[in-house]
Amino acid sequence: MLTPAEAEKLILENIAPLPREDCPLAAAHRRTLRADIRADRDLPPFHRVTMDGFALRAVSISSGVTTFRVEAVQAAGMRAFKLGPADEACIEVMTGAVLPEGADCVLPYEETAREGAIVTFTGEASEYSPGHAVHLRGSDHRAGDVMVRSGTRLTGREIAVAAACGCGSLTVSQLPKIAVVATGDELVEVEAPVAPHQIRRSNDYALRAALMSAGYPNVARFHLRDVRHEIEHLLWHIVAEYDVVVISGGVSKGKFDYLPAELDRQGVRKIFHGVAQRPGKPFWFGMSARKSPVFALPGNPVSAYTCLHRYVLPALRHAGGLTPVPLRPVALAAPVVFKPKLACLLPVRLSVGMHAETLATPDPSNTSGDFAGLVGTDGFVELPADQTEFPTGTLAPFFPWT
C-alpha cells in the first residue's frame, strides 16, 4: 500500500486548479487571491504629518529662531498650503494632513507655547531635523510594488491593503461545490427515532463543519443506503453536479461495500485504494470523467475526520492556489509505542514546554468510532511506519483540526 506521503503526492498530481473569478472586495474575506495586488501609487501618497503641531523649516530651529507666526491651519484632507518665505513662518497642522509645501518638519504642540498667532518653541533644537514627525511619501511602498501575492488567503489585513490600492474587486479562486455523502443502512437522521441497532448520522455533519471552517461554504449533505440501485441513481447525480465529492463509508471489502465498483461503473477512475496508515487504511481516491476529485473515506468517524484533514483539505488548498504552509514539527510529550507496520495518525493536545517548544501529548481515541475522543485535541501527528517506538521528544509533523 501507499505511504501517506505517496498518497498525498498522487492526489496533488491529479487534482486540477480551480477556475478563477472576480469577486467584489466586500465579499473577498477568506477567498484565495489568484492575482497579485500591486500599489497603484506611492504609499503614503504624500508627505504625511504624524503629529498635531506646527509645520516649518528645520533650518529655522537649527539657526536659533524660536518665535514663529502661524500663517494658516492645514487639516487632514485639505490641499497643501505653501509655507511663506520668512524664517519665522509656520503652518498649524493636524495628524494625517499633507505636509505644507516648503515645510520639512513638525513641532508638536507639547513643545510650544502660543499667544494668538505667535508660537514660541520651548524644546531642544538638537532634537529637530528635516523629516521629524513626517511620514515621507513612498517610504512604505512605491507605485507598482507587489503588496499581496497570489496564493494568499485573504483576511482583514489583506482586504485593507486592497482597499488602499483601489481594488474594488479581486481575482480569486472559485469556491467549489462540495458534496458530503454519508453511507450506510445503520444511519438515521439526528432527530429521528433511533432503534437499538441504528446510529445517528454524524460524519456528514462533522465533515461539512470542518470544510466550512476551512473556508469552503458551499457544502451539501447526502445519505446513501446500502442499496445498489439507490447508490447508482443518486451517485450519478452527485458526481455530475458537484466539483468535489467526499464520501464516508462503503469503501472497505465488505459484502455491502458497493461504492468502489459503482464509482468504476460511472467512469470515476481509481487512482488508489488503501493507504498504509491507522486510522484510515481503506481510503480511496479517484477522478471523475469531468476531472472532479472523488474522495471515499472510511466510515468510522475518527478515520473519516482524520483523512479529511490529512488529504482532502490539503488537496482543496492546492487546487485553490493557496501557498503551501510548511508543516509544524512538534515534540512528543510522552513516549508512544505503535507496532503495526502502518503510519500512525495520532490525536494530540498541544502545550508549551519549559523552553518555549511546542509539546504534543498523545490523546488517542478509544476506537476509530469514538468521535467524542477527539474533543479537546488540537490535531494529530503523523508517525512513520518504519518505526515502532517513539521516545519522549521525538519530532513529528503536526496537522491541526480546522
C-alpha positions in Angstrom: 0.0 0.0 0.0 0.9 3.6 -0.4 2.5 5.7 2.4 0.6 8.8 3.3 3.2 11.0 1.5 2.8 8.9 -1.7 -1.0 9.1 -1.4 -0.8 12.9 -1.0 1.5 13.2 -3.9 -0.8 11.3 -6.2 -3.8 13.4 -5.2 -2.0 16.7 -5.8 -0.7 15.5 -9.2 -4.2 14.6 -10.3 -6.3 17.4 -8.9 -6.9 20.3 -11.3 -6.7 24.0 -10.3 -10.0 25.7 -9.5 -11.1 28.3 -12.0 -10.7 32.0 -11.3 -13.3 34.6 -10.9 -13.6 38.3 -10.0 -15.0 38.9 -6.5 -16.2 42.3 -5.0 -13.8 43.4 -2.3 -16.6 43.4 0.3 -17.1 39.7 -0.3 -13.5 38.6 -0.6 -12.8 37.7 3.0 -11.3 34.2 3.3 -11.1 33.8 -0.5 -7.8 32.8 -2.1 -6.2 35.5 -4.1 -5.1 34.5 -7.7 -3.6 37.7 -9.0 -1.0 39.9 -7.2 -2.3 43.1 -5.6 0.0 46.0 -6.5 0.3 49.5 -5.2 -1.4 51.9 -7.6 0.6 54.8 -6.2 3.3 55.6 -3.7 2.3 54.8 -0.1 1.9 57.1 1.7 0.9 59.1 -1.4 2.2 62.4 0.1 4.4 63.6 2.9 2.0 62.9 5.8 2.0 64.7 9.1 2.2 62.3 12.0 1.6 64.7 15.0 -0.6 67.7 15.7 1.6 70.8 15.8 3.3 73.4 13.6 5.0 72.7 10.2 8.1 74.8 9.4 11.6 74.5 8.1 14.0 72.6 10.3 16.8 75.1 9.4 14.9 77.8 11.2 15.2 75.8 14.5 18.8 75.0 14.0 19.6 78.6 13.3 18.2 79.7 16.6 14.7 81.0 15.6 12.3 80.3 18.5 9.3 82.5 17.7 7.0 81.8 14.7 3.9 83.3 13.2 1.0 81.0 12.2 0.0 81.6 8.6 -2.8 79.0 8.2 -4.3 75.8 9.5 -3.7 72.6 7.4 -6.2 69.8 8.4 -6.3 66.2 7.1 -8.0 66.0 3.7 -7.1 69.6 2.7 -4.9 70.5 -0.2 -1.5 71.6 0.9 -0.8 75.2 1.7 2.6 76.8 0.8 4.8 78.0 3.6 5.8 81.6 3.4 9.5 82.5 2.7 10.2 84.1 6.1 12.2 82.0 8.6 9.6 82.8 11.3 6.7 81.3 9.2 4.8 78.2 10.3 1.5 76.5 9.5 -0.6 74.7 12.1 -1.1 71.1 11.0 -3.2 68.1 12.1 -2.3 64.5 12.2 -2.8 62.9 8.7 -2.6 66.3 6.9 -0.4 66.8 3.8 2.8 68.5 4.8 2.7 72.1 3.6 4.8 72.9 0.6 8.2 74.3 1.8 8.0 72.8 5.3 10.1 69.7 6.3 9.4 69.1 10.0 6.7 69.5 12.6 6.9 70.8 16.1 4.4 69.1 18.4 2.0 71.2 20.5 3.8 69.9 23.6 7.0 71.7 22.6 5.4 75.1 22.1 3.6 78.0 23.8 1.1 80.1 21.9 -0.4 83.6 22.2 -2.7 84.5 19.3 -0.9 83.9 16.1 2.5 83.8 17.7 4.1 80.4 18.7 7.2 80.1 20.8 9.3 77.0 20.6 10.2 75.6 24.1 12.0 72.4 23.2 15.6 71.3 22.4 16.7 72.4 18.9 19.0 69.4 18.6 16.0 67.0 18.5 14.6 68.5 15.4 15.8 67.9 11.9 14.2 67.5 8.4 11.6 64.7 8.4 10.7 65.0 12.1 7.1 63.9 12.6 6.7 63.4 8.9 5.8 60.1 7.1 7.6 60.6 3.8 5.9 59.9 0.5 6.7 56.4 -0.8 8.6 55.4 2.4 6.4 52.4 2.9 5.9 51.3 -0.7 6.4 52.5 -4.3 3.8 52.5 -7.0 3.9 49.1 -8.7 5.2 47.2 -5.7 3.6 43.8 -5.0 1.6 44.3 -1.8 -0.1 40.9 -1.5 1.0 37.9 -3.5 -1.2 35.5 -5.4 -1.8 32.4 -3.3 -2.8 34.3 -0.1 -6.0 33.6 1.8 -7.5 37.0 2.3 -8.0 38.3 5.9 -8.8 41.7 7.1 -5.2 42.7 6.7 -5.1 42.0 3.0 -8.5 43.4 2.5 -7.3 46.7 4.0 -4.3 46.7 1.6 -6.5 46.0 -1.4 -8.8 48.9 -0.4 -5.9 51.2 0.0 -4.7 50.3 -3.5 -8.1 51.0 -5.1 -9.1 47.4 -5.8 -12.9 47.3 -5.9 -12.7 43.6 -6.9 -10.1 40.9 -6.7 -9.3 37.9 -8.8 -9.8 34.8 -6.6 -10.3 31.1 -6.9 -13.9 29.9 -7.4 -15.4 28.3 -4.3 -16.1 24.6 -5.2 -19.4 23.0 -4.8 -18.8 20.1 -2.4 -21.0 17.1 -1.8 -20.5 15.2 1.5 -22.1 11.8 1.3 -22.7 9.5 4.3 -23.4 5.9 3.5 -24.9 3.0 5.5 -28.3 1.4 6.4 -27.5 1.8 10.1 -27.6 5.6 9.9 -30.6 7.7 10.9 -31.1 11.5 10.9 -30.1 13.2 14.1 -33.6 14.0 15.4 -35.3 10.8 14.1 -36.2 7.9 16.4 -33.2 5.6 16.7 -33.5 1.8 17.2 -31.0 -0.2 19.2 -29.3 -1.4 16.0 -29.0 2.0 14.5 -26.7 5.1 15.0 -27.3 8.7 14.3 -25.6 10.4 11.4 -22.5 12.4 12.5 -19.9 12.1 9.7 -21.6 14.3 7.2 -22.3 17.0 9.8 -18.7 16.8 11.1 -17.1 16.8 7.6 -19.3 19.7 6.4 -18.5 21.8 9.5 -14.7 21.2 9.1 -14.9 22.1 5.4 -16.8 25.3 6.2 -14.4 26.2 8.9 -11.6 25.8 6.4 -13.2 28.3 4.1 -15.4 26.2 1.8 -19.0 27.2 2.5 -20.8 25.5 -0.5 -21.2 22.1 1.1 -24.3 19.9 0.7 -25.0 16.7 2.7 -26.4 13.4 1.3 -27.2 10.0 2.7 -26.9 6.8 0.7 -28.3 3.5 2.0 -26.5 0.3 1.1 -28.9 -0.4 -1.7 -27.2 -0.8 -5.1 -29.9 0.8 -7.3 -30.2 3.8 -4.9 -26.4 4.2 -4.9 -26.3 4.0 -8.7 -29.1 6.6 -9.2 -28.1 9.3 -6.6 -24.4 8.9 -7.0 -24.7 9.6 -10.7 -26.4 13.0 -10.0 -23.9 13.9 -7.3 -20.8 13.1 -9.4 -22.3 15.0 -12.3 -23.3 18.1 -10.3 -20.6 18.7 -7.7 -17.0 19.8 -8.1 -15.7 17.7 -5.2 -17.3 14.6 -3.7 -16.4 13.4 -0.3 -17.9 10.1 0.7 -17.7 8.4 4.1 -18.2 4.6 4.4 -18.7 1.8 1.9 -15.1 1.6 0.7 -13.9 -1.5 2.5 -14.0 -5.1 1.4 -17.4 -5.9 2.9 -20.3 -7.6 1.0 -22.3 -4.4 1.0 -19.5 -2.0 0.2 -20.7 -1.2 -3.3 -19.1 2.1 -3.7 -15.7 1.2 -5.4 -17.4 -0.9 -8.0 -20.2 1.6 -8.6 -17.7 4.5 -8.9 -15.8 2.5 -11.5 -19.1 1.8 -13.4 -19.8 5.5 -13.5 -16.5 6.4 -15.1 -14.7 7.5 -11.9 -11.1 6.4 -12.4 -9.5 4.9 -9.4 -6.1 6.4 -8.6 -5.5 4.3 -5.4 -7.4 2.3 -2.8 -5.7 1.8 0.5 -3.0 3.7 2.4 -0.7 2.2 5.0 -1.9 4.2 7.9 -4.1 3.9 11.0 -6.8 5.2 11.2 -8.0 5.4 7.6 -6.4 2.4 5.9 -9.3 1.9 3.3 -9.1 5.4 2.0 -10.0 5.6 -1.7 -9.3 8.4 -4.3 -10.3 8.8 -7.9 -11.1 11.3 -10.6 -14.4 11.5 -12.4 -14.8 11.8 -16.2 -15.2 15.6 -15.8 -11.9 15.8 -13.9 -13.5 16.3 -10.5 -12.0 14.6 -7.5 -13.8 11.9 -5.5 -12.6 11.1 -2.0 -14.1 8.0 -0.4 -13.2 8.0 3.3 -13.6 5.1 5.7 -16.9 5.2 7.6 -15.5 5.2 11.1 -15.8 8.8 12.4 -12.3 9.3 13.6 -10.9 7.7 10.4 -13.1 10.0 8.2 -12.3 13.1 10.1 -8.6 12.4 10.1 -8.5 11.6 6.4 -10.3 14.8 5.6 -7.6 16.8 7.3 -4.7 14.7 6.0 -5.8 14.6 2.4 -8.9 16.4 1.4 -8.2 19.9 2.9 -4.6 20.0 1.6 -5.9 19.0 -1.9 -8.5 21.8 -1.8 -5.9 24.3 -0.8 -3.6 23.1 -3.6 -6.5 23.3 -6.2 -7.3 26.8 -5.0 -3.8 28.0 -5.4 -3.0 28.6 -1.8 0.6 29.0 -1.0 1.7 25.8 0.9 2.2 26.2 4.6 5.2 24.2 5.9 4.2 21.6 8.4 5.0 22.5 12.0 7.1 19.9 13.8 6.1 19.2 17.4 7.8 17.2 20.1 6.1 14.2 21.8 5.4 14.9 25.4 5.2 11.2 26.2 6.6 8.0 24.6 4.5 6.2 22.0 4.7 2.5 21.0 2.9 1.6 17.8 3.8 -1.9 16.4 1.7 -2.3 13.2 3.6 -1.6 10.0 1.5 1.4 9.4 1.8 5.1 9.7 0.2 6.3 13.0 -2.1 9.3 12.8 -2.3 10.1 16.5 -4.5 12.7 18.0 -2.7 15.1 20.4 -3.1 18.0 22.7 -0.6 20.9 22.3 1.1 22.7 25.1 4.2 24.9 25.6 7.3 23.4 27.2 9.8 24.9 29.6 12.0 26.1 26.7 9.0 27.5 24.7 8.9 24.4 22.5 5.6 23.0 21.3 4.8 19.7 23.0 2.3 17.2 21.8 0.6 15.0 24.4 -0.9 11.8 22.8 -4.6 11.6 23.4 -5.8 8.6 21.3 -9.5 7.8 20.9 -10.7 4.6 22.4 -11.6 3.3 19.0 -11.9 4.8 15.5 -15.6 5.1 16.2 -15.0 7.3 19.3 -15.7 10.8 17.9 -16.0 12.2 21.4 -12.4 11.2 22.0 -11.3 13.9 19.6 -12.9 16.6 21.7 -10.2 18.6 23.5 -7.5 17.6 21.0 -5.8 20.1 18.7 -5.0 17.9 15.7 -2.8 14.9 15.1 0.8 13.9 14.5 2.0 11.5 11.8 4.4 8.8 13.0 6.2 6.8 10.3 5.5 3.1 9.6 9.2 2.1 9.7 9.5 2.7 13.5 7.6 1.1 16.4 8.9 3.1 19.4 8.9 6.9 19.6 10.5 8.2 22.8 9.6 11.5 24.5 10.9 14.4 22.5 10.5 12.7 19.1 9.7 15.4 16.5 6.7 14.7 14.2 4.7 16.8 11.7 1.5 18.2 13.2 -1.8 18.5 11.3 -4.3 20.9 13.0 -8.0 20.4 13.1 -10.0 23.2 11.4 
